[in-house]
Amino acid sequence: MSFGQGGPQWGSGGGQNHDPYGRDPYSSRQGGGGWDPFGPPGGPSGDTPDWAALADASAARARRKRWLMLGGGALATAAIAGIVATAIVYSNSDDDPQGSRNAANELPGPLPSGSGAPEPSFSSVAPLPPPNPKDFISDEKKDTAPLSVDTLFPGKTLTLGDRVYAKGATSRTGTCSSAAQGRLSTVLESNGCDQVFRATYSKGGLAVTVGVALFGTEPQAKKAARTSRNIAPLTGAGVPSFCKGGPVCRFTANSYGRYAYFTATGYTTATSVTTNDTKAFQIGDDVAEFTFRQIVRRGEAQASAAATAPAG
């Protein structure tokens, strides 16, 4: 059914404007006669609404509302972005060093690709080990440092701990047999002894002579020390004769490197040394220990000099 030119008739003589319910619901708006919304566009009242215009207006209002909502959202987003950007700029400003540090920590710059400084280089050749001090005192070809009575037995006294011994006579000889007695004289010569240095120390009626015999090699020194020990006592410079004519003395022998060293300990009176004589053993052991240390120091000094010497 069309809503154009006419419509259903409500009764025999009522026409289009007749209300089948005996009333005109639109009479208050239309000022009499009433308006039939289902009548033709050019009805009796003369102000029938333009439905197409109303539809266009409604659509326009909907479009405006939608654009207003979209524009408001865009403005809100832009405002938030501006606030965030302002906060970032402020946190990175010179007035906020802490913020600058935080920003730098959060957004580190690119790592440098390299620098112009040369990189350290390491040699693939392992360094030579330091010289062994004993090597220098085990062979006469390496043991070339100056040697004398004064270098072996320096000073006028010998001090070990709280014990002090006075130094007496000293000697050096190239005739090794003259510095020994008994079998040792032959042993020194047969093993190629080069020279013997002797010194005597004394304290409290006891005296000890130490003799250091030099050989060409370590095996020669070891053999001599194992074979005999009777070094000849050295008297003089305030030390009377001892270890001669009957009293028993204590003799020792040892070696280190190409050095063999011997001791003869006894009383300066007609008294023999016994096995439980702690005083006699103490002075003899102290002098032997001091002599050993002097030989070791000689090797250490030469090794140190060789390690610091310029190459070539």
Secondary structure, 3 states (H helix, E strand, C coil): CCCCCCCCCCCCCCCCCCCCCCCCCCHHHHCCCCCCCCCCCCCCCCCCCCHHHHHHHHHHHHHHHHHHHHHHHHHHHHHHHHHHHHHHHHHCCCCCHHHHHHHHHHCCCCCCCCCCCCCCCCCCCCCCCCCCHHHHCCECCCCCCCCCHHHHCCCCEEEECCEEEEEEEEEEECCHHHHECCHHHHHHHHCCCCEEEEEEEEECCEEEEEEEEECCEHHHHHHHHHHCCCECCCCECCECCCCCCCCCCEEEEEEECCEEEEEEEEECCCCCCCCCCHHHHHHHHHHHHHHHHHHHHHHHHHHHHHHHCCCC
